């Protein structure tokens, strides 16, 4: 089995993609995996760390303010699109899966043009811009939540959850003292990710004294 997986932008996209790769290799040890990412994204470090075949392409996010910068985006898109079409014709993947971020746009469009089965996974309750743009080009949308907001009613969608969640179940317990915390004090654990983290951290910093524990 040959699988192409793509994600970029933040760990919220990339970690679920890596989790799926690990699961595929667990179930199909002979499966061939190709990860498509950007030259400058977080995925460079994470993919190399996990020893996954990595194809770098040029891709940039859409500029809403400095519109003239989108000429660079358009040029990168077509360059990557034609590169991927050539590569897919050679490796003949069985399935292509995008996990979000601007890099997935040329990946899914190239796969769709070649009639390769392709899917996108949405980690959030509200579907992201890239996934919404690609939704009509895929076989189905895989969601983390039931009734994800923004999915077109004519598009098939399946709630499968977030692949990263499975590995959280296997994390070994540790004591407060192991991480430098006072074992006699109450502990509140707040888990956030991606771009929302800074907003929540700032809110907690400003309102910590108002919490009643």
MARLUMTI-598825 format. One line per field, with one value per atom (N, C-alpha, C, CB): residue number from 1; residue in one letter; chain; atom name; x, y, z. Coordinates in pm, whole numbers. Glycine has a CB too. Layout:
<sites>
num: NUM:...
residuo: A:...
cadena: A:...
atomo: CA:...
c1: X:...
c2: Y:...
c3: Z:...
</sites>
This chain:
<sites>
num: 1:1:1:1:2:2:2:2:3:3:3:3:4:4:4:4:5:5:5:5:6:6:6:6:7:7:7:7:8:8:8:8:9:9:9:9:10:10:10:10:11:11:11:11:12:12:12:12:13:13:13:13:14:14:14:14:15:15:15:15:16:16:16:16:17:17:17:17:18:18:18:18:19:19:19:19:20:20:20:20:21:21:21:21:22:22:22:22:23:23:23:23:24:24:24:24:25:25:25:25:26:26:26:26:27:27:27:27:28:28:28:28:29:29:29:29:30:30:30:30:31:31:31:31:32:32:32:32:33:33:33:33:34:34:34:34:35:35:35:35:36:36:36:36:37:37:37:37:38:38:38:38:39:39:39:39:40:40:40:40:41:41:41:41:42:42:42:42:43:43:43:43:44:44:44:44:45:45:45:45:46:46:46:46:47:47:47:47:48:48:48:48:49:49:49:49:50:50:50:50:51:51:51:51:52:52:52:52:53:53:53:53:54:54:54:54:55:55:55:55:56:56:56:56:57:57:57:57:58:58:58:58:59:59:59:59:60:60:60:60:61:61:61:61:62:62:62:62:63:63:63:63:64:64:64:64:65:65:65:65:66:66:66:66:67:67:67:67:68:68:68:68:69:69:69:69:70:70:70:70:71:71:71:71:72:72:72:72:73:73:73:73:74:74:74:74:75:75:75:75:76:76:76:76:77:77:77:77:78:78:78:78:79:79:79:79:80:80:80:80:81:81:81:81:82:82:82:82:83:83:83:83:84:84:84:84:85:85:85:85:86:86:86:86:87:87:87:87:88:88:88:88:89:89:89:89:90:90:90:90:91:91:91:91:92:92:92:92:93:93:93:93:94:94:94:94:95:95:95:95:96:96:96:96:97:97:97:97:98:98:98:98:99:99:99:99:100:100:100:100:101:101:101:101:102:102:102:102:103:103:103:103:104:104:104:104:105:105:105:105:106:106:106:106:107:107:107:107:108:108:108:108:109:109:109:109:110:110:110:110:111:111:111:111:112:112:112:112:113:113:113:113:114:114:114:114:115:115:115:115:116:116:116:116:117:117:117:117:118:118:118:118:119:119:119:119:120:120:120:120:121:121:121:121:122:122:122:122:123:123:123:123:124:124:124:124:125:125:125:125:126:126:126:126:127:127:127:127:128:128:128:128:129:129:129:129:130:130:130:130:131:131:131:131:132:132:132:132:133:133:133:133:134:134:134:134:135:135:135:135:136:136:136:136:137:137:137:137:138:138:138:138:139:139:139:139:140:140:140:140:141:141:141:141:142:142:142:142:143:143:143:143:144:144:144:144:145:145:145:145:146:146:146:146:147:147:147:147:148:148:148:148:149:149:149:149:150:150:150:150:151:151:151:151:152:152:152:152:153:153:153:153:154:154:154:154:155:155:155:155:156:156:156:156:157:157:157:157:158:158:158:158:159:159:159:159:160:160:160:160:161:161:161:161:162:162:162:162:163:163:163:163:164:164:164:164:165:165:165:165:166:166:166:166:167:167:167:167:168:168:168:168:169:169:169:169:170:170:170:170:171:171:171:171:172:172:172:172:173:173:173:173:174:174:174:174:175:175:175:175:176:176:176:176:177:177:177:177:178:178:178:178:179:179:179:179:180:180:180:180:181:181:181:181:182:182:182:182:183:183:183:183:184:184:184:184:185:185:185:185:186:186:186:186:187:187:187:187:188:188:188:188:189:189:189:189:190:190:190:190:191:191:191:191:192:192:192:192:193:193:193:193:194:194:194:194:195:195:195:195:196:196:196:196:197:197:197:197:198:198:198:198:199:199:199:199:200:200:200:200:201:201:201:201:202:202:202:202:203:203:203:203:204:204:204:204:205:205:205:205:206:206:206:206:207:207:207:207:208:208:208:208:209:209:209:209:210:210:210:210:211:211:211:211:212:212:212:212:213:213:213:213
residuo: X:X:X:X:X:X:X:X:X:X:X:X:X:X:X:X:X:X:X:X:X:X:X:X:X:X:X:X:X:X:X:X:X:X:X:X:X:X:X:X:X:X:X:X:X:X:X:X:X:X:X:X:X:X:X:X:X:X:X:X:X:X:X:X:X:X:X:X:X:X:X:X:X:X:X:X:X:X:X:X:X:X:X:X:X:X:X:X:X:X:X:X:X:X:X:X:X:X:X:X:X:X:X:X:X:X:X:X:X:X:X:X:X:X:X:X:X:X:X:X:X:X:X:X:X:X:X:X:X:X:X:X:X:X:X:X:X:X:X:X:X:X:X:X:X:X:X:X:X:X:X:X:X:X:X:X:X:X:X:X:X:X:X:X:X:X:X:X:X:X:X:X:X:X:X:X:X:X:X:X:X:X:X:X:X:X:X:X:X:X:X:X:X:X:X:X:X:X:X:X:X:X:X:X:X:X:X:X:X:X:X:X:X:X:X:X:X:X:X:X:X:X:X:X:X:X:X:X:X:X:X:X:X:X:X:X:X:X:X:X:X:X:X:X:X:X:X:X:X:X:X:X:X:X:X:X:X:X:X:X:X:X:X:X:X:X:X:X:X:X:X:X:X:X:X:X:X:X:X:X:X:X:X:X:X:X:X:X:X:X:X:X:X:X:X:X:X:X:X:X:X:X:X:X:X:X:X:X:X:X:X:X:X:X:X:X:X:X:X:X:X:X:X:X:X:X:X:X:X:X:X:X:X:X:X:X:X:X:X:X:X:X:X:X:X:X:X:X:X:X:X:X:X:X:X:X:X:X:X:X:X:X:X:X:X:X:X:X:X:X:X:X:X:X:X:X:X:X:X:X:X:X:X:X:X:X:X:X:X:X:X:X:X:X:X:X:X:X:X:X:X:X:X:X:X:X:X:X:X:X:X:X:X:X:X:X:X:X:X:X:X:X:X:X:X:X:X:X:X:X:X:X:X:X:X:X:X:X:X:X:X:X:X:X:X:X:X:X:X:X:X:X:X:X:X:X:X:X:X:X:X:X:X:X:X:X:X:X:X:X:X:X:X:X:X:X:X:X:X:X:X:X:X:X:X:X:X:X:X:X:X:X:X:X:X:X:X:X:X:X:X:X:X:X:X:X:X:X:X:X:X:X:X:X:X:X:X:X:X:X:X:X:X:X:X:X:X:X:X:X:X:X:X:X:X:X:X:X:X:X:X:X:X:X:X:X:X:X:X:X:X:X:X:X:X:X:X:X:X:X:X:X:X:X:X:X:X:X:X:X:X:X:X:X:X:X:X:X:X:X:X:X:X:X:X:X:X:X:X:X:X:X:X:X:X:X:X:X:X:X:X:X:X:X:X:X:X:X:X:X:X:X:X:X:X:X:X:X:X:X:X:X:X:X:X:X:X:X:X:X:X:X:X:X:X:X:X:X:X:X:X:X:X:X:X:X:X:X:X:X:X:X:X:X:X:X:X:X:X:X:X:X:X:X:X:X:X:X:X:X:X:X:X:X:X:X:X:X:X:X:X:X:X:X:X:X:X:X:X:X:X:X:X:X:X:X:X:X:X:X:X:X:X:X:X:X:X:X:X:X:X:X:X:X:X:X:X:X:X:X:X:X:X:X:X:X:X:X:X:X:X:X:X:X:X:X:X:X:X:X:X:X:X:X:X:X:X:X:X:X:X:X:X:X:X:X:X:X:X:X:X:X:X:X:X:X:X:X:X:X:X:X:X:X:X:X:X:X:X:X:X:X:X:X:X:X:X:X:X:X:X:X:X:X:X:X:X:X:X:X:X:X:X:X:X:X:X:X:X:X:X:X:X:X:X:X:X:X:X:X:X:X:X:X:X:X:X:X:X:X:X:X:X:X:X:X:X:X:X:X:X:X:X:X:X:X:X:X:X:X:X:X
cadena: A:A:A:A:A:A:A:A:A:A:A:A:A:A:A:A:A:A:A:A:A:A:A:A:A:A:A:A:A:A:A:A:A:A:A:A:A:A:A:A:A:A:A:A:A:A:A:A:A:A:A:A:A:A:A:A:A:A:A:A:A:A:A:A:A:A:A:A:A:A:A:A:A:A:A:A:A:A:A:A:A:A:A:A:A:A:A:A:A:A:A:A:A:A:A:A:A:A:A:A:A:A:A:A:A:A:A:A:A:A:A:A:A:A:A:A:A:A:A:A:A:A:A:A:A:A:A:A:A:A:A:A:A:A:A:A:A:A:A:A:A:A:A:A:A:A:A:A:A:A:A:A:A:A:A:A:A:A:A:A:A:A:A:A:A:A:A:A:A:A:A:A:A:A:A:A:A:A:A:A:A:A:A:A:A:A:A:A:A:A:A:A:A:A:A:A:A:A:A:A:A:A:A:A:A:A:A:A:A:A:A:A:A:A:A:A:A:A:A:A:A:A:A:A:A:A:A:A:A:A:A:A:A:A:A:A:A:A:A:A:A:A:A:A:A:A:A:A:A:A:A:A:A:A:A:A:A:A:A:A:A:A:A:A:A:A:A:A:A:A:A:A:A:A:A:A:A:A:A:A:A:A:A:A:A:A:A:A:A:A:A:A:A:A:A:A:A:A:A:A:A:A:A:A:A:A:A:A:A:A:A:A:A:A:A:A:A:A:A:A:A:A:A:A:A:A:A:A:A:A:A:A:A:A:A:A:A:A:A:A:A:A:A:A:A:A:A:A:A:A:A:A:A:A:A:A:A:A:A:A:A:A:A:A:A:A:A:A:A:A:A:A:A:A:A:A:A:A:A:A:A:A:A:A:A:A:A:A:A:A:A:A:A:A:A:A:A:A:A:A:A:A:A:A:A:A:A:A:A:A:A:A:A:A:A:A:A:A:A:A:A:A:A:A:A:A:A:A:A:A:A:A:A:A:A:A:A:A:A:A:A:A:A:A:A:A:A:A:A:A:A:A:A:A:A:A:A:A:A:A:A:A:A:A:A:A:A:A:A:A:A:A:A:A:A:A:A:A:A:A:A:A:A:A:A:A:A:A:A:A:A:A:A:A:A:A:A:A:A:A:A:A:A:A:A:A:A:A:A:A:A:A:A:A:A:A:A:A:A:A:A:A:A:A:A:A:A:A:A:A:A:A:A:A:A:A:A:A:A:A:A:A:A:A:A:A:A:A:A:A:A:A:A:A:A:A:A:A:A:A:A:A:A:A:A:A:A:A:A:A:A:A:A:A:A:A:A:A:A:A:A:A:A:A:A:A:A:A:A:A:A:A:A:A:A:A:A:A:A:A:A:A:A:A:A:A:A:A:A:A:A:A:A:A:A:A:A:A:A:A:A:A:A:A:A:A:A:A:A:A:A:A:A:A:A:A:A:A:A:A:A:A:A:A:A:A:A:A:A:A:A:A:A:A:A:A:A:A:A:A:A:A:A:A:A:A:A:A:A:A:A:A:A:A:A:A:A:A:A:A:A:A:A:A:A:A:A:A:A:A:A:A:A:A:A:A:A:A:A:A:A:A:A:A:A:A:A:A:A:A:A:A:A:A:A:A:A:A:A:A:A:A:A:A:A:A:A:A:A:A:A:A:A:A:A:A:A:A:A:A:A:A:A:A:A:A:A:A:A:A:A:A:A:A:A:A:A:A:A:A:A:A:A:A:A:A:A:A:A:A:A:A:A:A:A:A:A:A:A:A:A:A:A:A:A:A:A:A:A:A:A:A:A:A:A:A:A:A:A:A:A:A:A:A:A:A:A:A:A:A:A:A:A:A:A:A:A:A:A:A:A:A:A:A:A:A:A:A:A:A:A:A:A:A:A:A:A:A:A:A:A:A:A:A:A:A:A:A:A:A:A:A
atomo: N:CA:C:CB:N:CA:C:CB:N:CA:C:CB:N:CA:C:CB:N:CA:C:CB:N:CA:C:CB:N:CA:C:CB:N:CA:C:CB:N:CA:C:CB:N:CA:C:CB:N:CA:C:CB:N:CA:C:CB:N:CA:C:CB:N:CA:C:CB:N:CA:C:CB:N:CA:C:CB:N:CA:C:CB:N:CA:C:CB:N:CA:C:CB:N:CA:C:CB:N:CA:C:CB:N:CA:C:CB:N:CA:C:CB:N:CA:C:CB:N:CA:C:CB:N:CA:C:CB:N:CA:C:CB:N:CA:C:CB:N:CA:C:CB:N:CA:C:CB:N:CA:C:CB:N:CA:C:CB:N:CA:C:CB:N:CA:C:CB:N:CA:C:CB:N:CA:C:CB:N:CA:C:CB:N:CA:C:CB:N:CA:C:CB:N:CA:C:CB:N:CA:C:CB:N:CA:C:CB:N:CA:C:CB:N:CA:C:CB:N:CA:C:CB:N:CA:C:CB:N:CA:C:CB:N:CA:C:CB:N:CA:C:CB:N:CA:C:CB:N:CA:C:CB:N:CA:C:CB:N:CA:C:CB:N:CA:C:CB:N:CA:C:CB:N:CA:C:CB:N:CA:C:CB:N:CA:C:CB:N:CA:C:CB:N:CA:C:CB:N:CA:C:CB:N:CA:C:CB:N:CA:C:CB:N:CA:C:CB:N:CA:C:CB:N:CA:C:CB:N:CA:C:CB:N:CA:C:CB:N:CA:C:CB:N:CA:C:CB:N:CA:C:CB:N:CA:C:CB:N:CA:C:CB:N:CA:C:CB:N:CA:C:CB:N:CA:C:CB:N:CA:C:CB:N:CA:C:CB:N:CA:C:CB:N:CA:C:CB:N:CA:C:CB:N:CA:C:CB:N:CA:C:CB:N:CA:C:CB:N:CA:C:CB:N:CA:C:CB:N:CA:C:CB:N:CA:C:CB:N:CA:C:CB:N:CA:C:CB:N:CA:C:CB:N:CA:C:CB:N:CA:C:CB:N:CA:C:CB:N:CA:C:CB:N:CA:C:CB:N:CA:C:CB:N:CA:C:CB:N:CA:C:CB:N:CA:C:CB:N:CA:C:CB:N:CA:C:CB:N:CA:C:CB:N:CA:C:CB:N:CA:C:CB:N:CA:C:CB:N:CA:C:CB:N:CA:C:CB:N:CA:C:CB:N:CA:C:CB:N:CA:C:CB:N:CA:C:CB:N:CA:C:CB:N:CA:C:CB:N:CA:C:CB:N:CA:C:CB:N:CA:C:CB:N:CA:C:CB:N:CA:C:CB:N:CA:C:CB:N:CA:C:CB:N:CA:C:CB:N:CA:C:CB:N:CA:C:CB:N:CA:C:CB:N:CA:C:CB:N:CA:C:CB:N:CA:C:CB:N:CA:C:CB:N:CA:C:CB:N:CA:C:CB:N:CA:C:CB:N:CA:C:CB:N:CA:C:CB:N:CA:C:CB:N:CA:C:CB:N:CA:C:CB:N:CA:C:CB:N:CA:C:CB:N:CA:C:CB:N:CA:C:CB:N:CA:C:CB:N:CA:C:CB:N:CA:C:CB:N:CA:C:CB:N:CA:C:CB:N:CA:C:CB:N:CA:C:CB:N:CA:C:CB:N:CA:C:CB:N:CA:C:CB:N:CA:C:CB:N:CA:C:CB:N:CA:C:CB:N:CA:C:CB:N:CA:C:CB:N:CA:C:CB:N:CA:C:CB:N:CA:C:CB:N:CA:C:CB:N:CA:C:CB:N:CA:C:CB:N:CA:C:CB:N:CA:C:CB:N:CA:C:CB:N:CA:C:CB:N:CA:C:CB:N:CA:C:CB:N:CA:C:CB:N:CA:C:CB:N:CA:C:CB:N:CA:C:CB:N:CA:C:CB:N:CA:C:CB:N:CA:C:CB:N:CA:C:CB:N:CA:C:CB:N:CA:C:CB:N:CA:C:CB:N:CA:C:CB:N:CA:C:CB:N:CA:C:CB:N:CA:C:CB:N:CA:C:CB:N:CA:C:CB:N:CA:C:CB:N:CA:C:CB:N:CA:C:CB:N:CA:C:CB:N:CA:C:CB:N:CA:C:CB:N:CA:C:CB:N:CA:C:CB:N:CA:C:CB:N:CA:C:CB:N:CA:C:CB:N:CA:C:CB:N:CA:C:CB:N:CA:C:CB:N:CA:C:CB:N:CA:C:CB:N:CA:C:CB:N:CA:C:CB:N:CA:C:CB:N:CA:C:CB:N:CA:C:CB:N:CA:C:CB:N:CA:C:CB:N:CA:C:CB:N:CA:C:CB:N:CA:C:CB:N:CA:C:CB:N:CA:C:CB
c1: 85:0:88:-96:52:126:34:180:81:-2:76:-47:11:69:-9:65:63:0:61:18:-23:26:-39:-1:43:-6:101:-45:58:155:89:212:168:112:129:-31:89:99:95:-14:131:126:-14:180:-115:-253:-287:-347:-220:-235:-137:-216:-14:96:94:227:68:71:-34:51:-159:-254:-206:-389:-140:-87:20:-29:108:213:152:314:48:-19:-80:-129:-139:-196:-86:-277:26:138:184:255:196:239:139:254:10:-93:-89:-233:-70:-60:57:-46:172:292:274:414:194:165:80:94:-20:-110:-55:-245:21:77:227:1:312:455:522:526:469:529:474:508:384:325:432:212:421:513:443:556:508:450:535:439:470:537:466:538:542:487:524:539:424:447:427:352:532:525:599:582:612:680:827:611:902:1044:1070:1116:974:1001:913:983:826:730:786:612:705:741:761:631:694:699:840:610:928:1065:1130:1148:1125:1185:1111:1188:979:899:908:755:905:909:1047:872:1151:1287:1311:1391:1255:1269:1204:1206:1098:1026:1067:875:1173:1229:1124:1295:1050:946:994:810:969:1005:935:968:1013:961:989:1022:882:895:863:801:957:937:888:1067:787:738:724:603:715:692:543:746:510:370:366:294:269:257:111:319:88:-50:-105:-60:-237:-304:-296:-451:-251:-240:-369:-119:-434:-558:-533:-649:-419:-388:-295:-325:-178:-81:-107:66:-212:-263:-158:-381:-68:31:123:114:135:220:162:242:35:-28:21:-178:88:148:252:212:323:422:352:505:238:158:111:37:61:8:118:-56:234:346:389:462:396:435:333:453:205:99:115:-39:127:135:264:125:373:498:483:611:424:406:303:365:196:89:144:-22:221:274:383:328:460:561:494:646:386:316:246:214:189:125:227:61:346:450:491:573:509:551:444:582:317:210:196:78:222:217:324:234:435:545:519:678:484:471:334:496:233:99:45:99:21:-31:-172:-29:-203:-338:-434:-335:-381:-467:-382:-538:-443:-377:-465:-354:-403:-479:-418:-481:-501:-456:-511:-498:-426:-467:-480:-369:-480:-501:-375:-555:-396:-285:-273:-153:-211:-204:-131:-137:-37:40:-49:150:-161:-246:-322:-343:-331:-410:-354:-414:-226:-176:-171:-39:-152:-144:-276:-105:-384:-516:-564:-617:-538:-582:-513:-555:-385:-311:-363:-161:-387:-438:-577:-441:-661:-797:-797:-877:-710:-701:-663:-599:-583:-538:-633:-398:-746:-849:-799:-894:-709:-661:-757:-513:-788:-874:-806:-905:-877:-816:-918:-762:-865:-947:-883:-963:-962:-909:-961:-948:-877:-916:-923:-817:-1033:-1052:-1046:-1189:-951:-933:-1026:-791:-1076:-1153:-1304:-1107:-1378:-1524:-1568:-1590:-1496:-1525:-1421:-1527:-1464:-1371:-1281:-1448:-1152:-1056:-1070:-916:-1005:-1018:-968:-943:-851:-794:-884:-653:-929:-1015:-1149:-1038:-1203:-1331:-1315:-1384:-1203:-1175:-1161:-1048:-1105:-1078:-1194:-955:-1293:-1395:-1466:-1497:-1487:-1558:-1466:-1625:-1337:-1241:-1202:-1118:-1260:-1216:-1325:-1174:-1281:-1374:-1466:-1298:-1407:-1485:-1403:-1527:-1474:-1409:-1415:-1477:-1301:-1294:-1289:-1169:-1379:-1389:-1358:-1528:-1322:-1298:-1426:-1191:-1521:-1646:-1766:-1654:-1874:-1999:-2051:-2105:-2113:-2173:-2073:-2289:-1958:-1858:-1917:-1731:-1895:-1954:-1878:-1953:-1954:-1893:-1880:-1760:-1915:-1910:-2033:-1899:-2013:-2126:-2213:-2075:-2345:-2434:-2423:-2575:-2372:-2357:-2227:-2366:-2140:-2011:-2019:-1900:-1970:-1970:-1871:-1934:-1913:-1821:-1840:-1842:-1731:-1731:-1658:-1666:-1722:-1657:-1567:-1762:-1437:-1342:-1263:-1246:-1281:-1204:-1069:-1185:-987:-854:-751:-823:-673:-577:-479:-501:-447:-351:-403:-316:-535:-594:-560:-745:-544:-516:-385:-511:-285:-155:-155:-49:-247:-257:-302:-354:-375:-422:-309:-525:-196:-85:26:-28:3:105:113:74:235:253:232:393:171:146:278:49:283:400:356:496:442:409:432:493:371:389:536:300:601:739:833:786:797:882:893:827:794:796:815:667:865:898:781:967:669:552:538:425:474:451:342:412:374:274:159:341:174:70:-28:133:-2:-90:-178:-9:-295:-384:-322:-522:-351:-295:-408:-200:-405:-500:-422:-574:-460:-393:-481:-361:-427:-500:-420:-523:-483:-414:-471:-429:-385:-425:-327:-433:-364:-274:-294:-294:-200:-206:-220:-322:-291:-292:-377:-339:-463:-546:-473:-665:-356:-283:-249:-157:-195:-152:-268:-86:-385:-503:-547:-619:-552:-596:-493:-620:-364:-259:-267:-121:-290:-300:-422:-307:-532:-654:-632:-773:-569:-544:-450:-486:-349:-255:-324:-144:-419:-489:-600:-548:-646:-761:-734:-875:-608:-574:-619:-425:-607:-644:-794:-595:-873:-1019:-1071:-1087:-983:-1024:-1047:-920:-1154:-1185:-1164:-1330:-1059:-1025:-1045:-880
c2: -119:0:124:1:223:348:463:371:540:646:777:610:884:1017:1094:1090:1157:1234:1373:1163:1474:1611:1694:1675:1781:1875:1979:1802:2097:2202:2307:2267:2402:2517:2513:2529:2403:2394:2248:2474:2225:2090:2032:2088:2122:2074:1998:2190:2032:1959:1842:2052:1868:1775:1653:1847:1671:1557:1451:1605:1490:1387:1311:1450:1382:1317:1215:1421:1252:1160:1040:1232:1065:956:856:1012:907:816:736:895:800:729:613:826:640:535:419:594:453:348:266:411:333:260:165:358:211:126:12:209:36:-69:-179:-10:-139:-236:-293:-171:-211:-252:-216:-183:-301:-268:-242:-380:-299:-281:-161:-406:-88:28:134:89:196:303:436:290:521:649:764:659:861:984:1101:999:1185:1303:1424:1319:1506:1628:1748:1637:1829:1947:2064:1916:2170:2289:2288:2417:2376:2385:2452:2461:2533:2618:2586:2760:2489:2462:2379:2395:2368:2289:2142:2300:2100:1960:1911:1937:2002:1963:1887:2085:1945:1883:1757:1981:1764:1651:1530:1692:1552:1441:1376:1488:1456:1401:1322:1512:1371:1304:1166:1389:1151:1023:939:1049:981:904:866:777:966:947:1010:1010:943:999:1134:902:1235:1371:1440:1451:1492:1571:1716:1517:1805:1947:2019:2012:2104:2185:2330:2130:2419:2560:2584:2653:2651:2681:2796:2554:2885:3001:3024:3127:3082:3108:3231:3128:3238:3347:3475:3311:3584:3713:3792:3792:3827:3904:4055:3867:4096:4240:4282:4273:4220:4254:4168:4233:4205:4124:4096:4194:4191:4174:4054:4300:4013:3899:3768:3890:3767:3645:3605:3662:3695:3657:3547:3779:3556:3455:3323:3500:3333:3214:3144:3253:3221:3163:3092:3272:3157:3094:2965:3189:2965:2845:2734:2877:2773:2673:2596:2739:2666:2598:2518:2700:2570:2496:2363:2580:2369:2249:2155:2287:2211:2130:2042:2221:2098:2020:1924:2114:1964:1873:1750:1944:1773:1663:1572:1718:1630:1546:1450:1633:1502:1416:1308:1499:1347:1250:1144:1322:1184:1088:989:1161:1036:945:838:1023:872:776:678:851:732:644:577:722:634:575:545:447:646:622:566:752:483:427:528:300:614:712:833:651:951:1075:1139:1173:1177:1231:1364:1131:1468:1599:1630:1707:1685:1717:1866:1657:1946:2088:2170:2115:2298:2389:2413:2333:2525:2565:2465:2699:2389:2295:2186:2231:2157:2048:2082:2008:2212:2253:2194:2406:2216:2154:2003:2208:1948:1802:1736:1766:1785:1726:1756:1778:1876:1911:1823:2059:1797:1711:1568:1714:1516:1380:1367:1340:1467:1465:1466:1584:1546:1554:1420:1660:1342:1212:1099:1182:1134:1037:943:956:993:914:938:953:834:852:947:715:1052:1146:1188:1270:1212:1249:1368:1129:1442:1545:1518:1688:1549:1533:1671:1441:1696:1825:1802:1892:1867:1847:1934:1875:2043:2140:2127:2281:2190:2189:2267:2248:2377:2457:2426:2610:2386:2344:2460:2289:2431:2533:2577:2484:2689:2746:2650:2878:2592:2502:2381:2457:2320:2202:2236:2139:2352:2393:2414:2522:2473:2495:2363:2579:2262:2134:2034:2072:2066:1967:1901:2033:1976:1918:1838:2028:1831:1759:1624:1843:1589:1468:1361:1501:1239:1127:1145:993:1193:1218:1304:1085:1366:1443:1362:1582:1350:1280:1386:1185:1378:1483:1430:1544:1522:1488:1497:1580:1577:1599:1568:1743:1527:1510:1649:1431:1658:1785:1900:1823:1873:1978:2094:1924:2216:2334:2371:2452:2390:2434:2327:2489:2202:2094:2101:1955:2103:2112:1988:2129:2002:1888:1781:1935:1817:1719:1640:1788:1675:1608:1500:1710:1381:1272:1305:1136:1287:1308:1198:1447:1160:1053:1100:925:1089:1123:1008:1155:1033:929:972:895:1097:1148:1201:1039:1236:1288:1179:1414:1139:1029:1048:1010:1172:1198:1153:1346:1151:1122:982:1137:886:748:738:657:813:804:870:867:964:1026:925:1144:822:720:634:632:632:544:617:479:745:821:771:973:744:694:804:633:768:863:904:804:1026:1072:1157:1153:1168:1245:1394:1196:1477:1622:1661:1695:1594:1629:1601:1551:1507:1476:1593:1355:1680:1796:1926:1803:1914:2032:2101:2127:2030:2091:2043:2057:2124:2092:1985:2220:1867:1759:1788:1632:1889:1921:2027:1968:2082:2184:2126:2301:2188:2146:2177:2214:2093:2112:2123:1996:2226:2242:2227:2381:2131:2107:2157:1956:2248:2303:2271:2458:2205:2166:2246:2013:2314:2391:2365:2544:2407:2388:2495:2251:2502:2589:2736:2548:2812:2957:3006:3020:2919:2960:2962:2871:2900:2887:3021:2807:3112:3241:3319:3324:3313:3385:3329:3375:3197:3135:3158:2984:3147:3171:3313:3147:3409:3549:3570:3642:3508:3521:3464:3449:3346:3283:3367:3143:3424:3507:3626:3555:3684:3803:3771:3880:3644:3610:3499:3569:3463:3352:3376:3327:3500:3530:3522:3669:3520:3514:3370:3588:3273:3134:3086:3047:3014:2960:2810:2995:2763:2621:2558:2600
c3: 0:0:0:123:-83:-91:-48:-235:50:107:106:251:62:70:175:-70:268:375:377:513:398:395:504:258:566:667:691:800:732:764:851:635:894:965:1114:934:1178:1323:1365:1392:1492:1545:1545:1684:1549:1547:1420:1562:1310:1185:1177:1066:1219:1192:1284:1206:1413:1505:1472:1647:1436:1393:1270:1366:1177:1057:1094:960:1186:1230:1304:1322:1382:1454:1356:1546:1248:1148:1079:1044:1051:988:1076:961:1205:1299:1302:1441:1297:1299:1170:1317:1057:930:933:811:981:987:1085:1025:1188:1286:1223:1409:1145:1083:953:1056:880:751:749:631:808:818:683:887:576:444:368:362:430:363:333:450:216:178:204:27:284:323:269:477:209:167:232:11:303:366:282:512:250:173:265:50:277:362:300:499:375:325:365:378:303:334:468:224:515:630:751:592:740:847:961:791:1067:1184:1146:1292:1039:999:966:882:925:892:1008:857:1127:1245:1286:1361:1288:1336:1244:1351:1114:1019:1018:878:1018:1022:1150:1009:1261:1389:1386:1500:1309:1302:1181:1297:1111:999:895:1053:848:747:616:793:504:374:356:259:321:322:189:438:127:5:38:-108:17:44:-81:95:-64:-175:-129:-229:-225:-192:-170:-305:-62:-33:69:21:51:139:173:74:292:332:259:485:253:184:266:155:203:269:251:215:363:356:357:473:409:419:307:556:300:197:73:249:0:-110:-217:-173:-243:-348:-323:-362:-197:-165:-217:-16:-255:-304:-444:-306:-515:-643:-620:-712:-508:-472:-442:-351:-373:-340:-467:-253:-564:-689:-766:-777:-776:-846:-780:-853:-645:-571:-588:-423:-591:-607:-737:-602:-849:-979:-992:-1093:-938:-940:-865:-878:-745:-663:-723:-522:-778:-839:-951:-894:-1042:-1154:-1110:-1263:-1008:-952:-892:-847:-817:-751:-851:-652:-955:-1057:-1119:-1166:-1149:-1205:-1107:-1245:-980:-878:-855:-746:-849:-827:-943:-807:-1065:-1180:-1170:-1310:-1106:-1092:-977:-1068:-859:-742:-733:-615:-801:-804:-663:-887:-581:-445:-448:-363:-350:-338:-277:-253:-190:-125:-85:0:-87:-44:63:-166:175:288:331:407:338:383:521:285:607:744:770:841:663:680:659:815:640:612:463:667:427:286:197:275:253:171:112:254:177:129:1:236:-30:-147:-277:-157:-313:-436:-428:-468:-309:-292:-328:-148:-267:-291:-432:-188:-482:-618:-722:-647:-704:-797:-792:-765:-670:-655:-716:-507:-690:-744:-896:-691:-955:-1101:-1162:-1143:-1089:-1139:-1097:-1088:-1040:-998:-889:-1118:-805:-691:-574:-653:-500:-383:-284:-315:-243:-150:-44:-225:75:191:260:289:335:422:563:373:661:801:865:878:933:1003:1153:962:1219:1363:1447:1400:1390:1468:1445:1433:1533:1520:1397:1646:1367:1249:1143:1282:1025:922:878:802:859:822:677:846:642:508:400:500:421:320:298:362:408:396:332:533:367:307:157:373:117:-25:-100:-41:-33:-98:-87:-40:-8:29:-90:115:-199:-313:-405:-391:-371:-453:-394:-474:-278:-209:-207:-67:-179:-168:-47:-158:64:186:281:254:377:482:611:500:678:806:916:813:1012:1113:1253:1111:1341:1482:1564:1541:1516:1588:1499:1640:1563:1489:1451:1573:1335:1289:1284:1379:1225:1210:1130:1140:1178:1116:989:1215:881:757:650:785:684:585:496:654:367:273:285:127:287:305:197:311:79:-28:-20:-161:74:87:194:121:163:261:373:193:497:609:713:672:775:874:999:816:1114:1240:1282:1352:1285:1327:1450:1212:1493:1606:1560:1710:1656:1628:1654:1715:1552:1570:1684:1444:1718:1826:1962:1830:1977:2107:2158:2100:2066:2107:2184:1984:2143:2208:2346:2121:2368:2499:2605:2495:2562:2655:2709:2589:2638:2676:2750:2553:2782:2854:2999:2851:3045:3181:3283:3197:3394:3502:3569:3607:3618:3692:3810:3599:3908:4028:4003:4149:4084:4072:4092:4174:4185:4217:4100:4339:4013:3897:3801:3823:3799:3710:3788:3628:3912:3990:4056:3905:4078:4141:4285:4062:4365:4506:4515:4587:4567:4575:4669:4618:4756:4854:4804:4982:4687:4632:4522:4577:4505:4398:4262:4411:4166:4031:3930:3994:3850:3740:3610:3746:3528:3401:3287:3382:3209:3095:2969:3110:2873:2750:2634:2724:2566:2448:2336:2481:2217:2104:1999:2043:1910:1794:1834:1706:1752:1768:1884:1642:1937:2049:2182:2059:2188:2314:2376:2292:2296:2348:2409:2238:2344:2394:2529:2294:2540:2666:2775:2647:2743:2842:2897:2780:2808:2851:2940:2730:2905:2984:3125:2914:3131:3261:3347:3243:3282:3355:3419:3262:3346:3396:3496:3280:3495:3579:3680:3492:3696:3785:3928:3782:3972:4112:4135:4150:4028:4043:4047:3929:4023:4024:4167:3954:4188:4320:4315:4364:4380:4377:4514:4329
</sites>
